[in-house]
Amino acid sequence: MSKDKKTIEDYRHLVASKDVTVHLSQDQQAMILKTYDYGLNAMTDIDEMLLSSVIRQLKTAIHTET
């Protein structure tokens, strides 16, 4: 990946306007609520792993070609 900072515009051509559904575990849901309440700086290593798994699920649901 390039060191140049990307903008949202760099990714718009990769997506369509559509509904996206993912199934989250109880732990993933709890981590999202905790992160909303306390922010990203309060995340533990386990929280970061859970967030990464949520992002991975969302990425797959949004853009399945890669």
C-alpha positions in Angstrom: 0.0 0.0 0.0 1.2 3.5 -0.9 2.3 5.9 1.9 0.1 8.5 0.3 -2.9 9.2 2.4 -6.1 8.1 0.7 -9.4 9.9 0.9 -12.9 8.5 0.8 -13.0 9.6 -2.8 -10.3 7.1 -3.7 -12.7 4.3 -2.6 -16.1 5.5 -3.9 -15.7 3.8 -7.3 -15.4 0.4 -5.5 -18.8 0.5 -3.9 -22.5 0.7 -4.8 -25.2 2.2 -2.7 -26.8 -0.9 -1.0 -27.8 -2.3 2.3 -25.2 -4.4 4.1 -25.9 -7.0 6.7 -23.4 -8.7 9.0 -23.9 -11.0 11.9 -22.0 -10.0 15.0 -21.2 -12.1 18.0 -22.3 -11.0 21.5 -18.6 -10.0 22.2 -18.4 -8.0 19.0 -21.6 -6.2 19.9 -20.4 -5.5 23.4 -17.1 -4.2 22.2 -18.8 -1.8 19.8 -21.0 -0.4 22.6 -17.9 0.0 24.9 -15.9 1.7 22.1 -18.8 4.1 21.4 -19.0 5.0 25.1 -15.2 5.2 25.9 -13.5 5.8 22.5 -10.8 4.1 20.5 -8.1 5.0 23.0 -9.7 2.9 25.7 -9.6 -0.3 23.6 -7.8 -3.4 24.9 -5.8 -5.7 22.6 -8.8 -8.1 22.6 -11.1 -5.1 21.7 -8.9 -4.3 18.8 -9.0 -7.9 17.6 -12.8 -7.9 17.8 -13.0 -4.6 16.0 -10.7 -5.9 13.3 -13.0 -8.9 12.8 -16.0 -6.6 12.5 -14.2 -4.5 9.9 -13.2 -7.6 8.0 -16.8 -8.9 8.0 -18.1 -5.5 6.8 -15.4 -5.2 4.1 -16.3 -8.7 2.8 -20.0 -7.8 2.7 -19.3 -4.4 1.0 -16.7 -5.5 -1.5 -16.7 -9.2 -2.1 -14.4 -9.1 -5.2 -11.2 -9.0 -3.2 
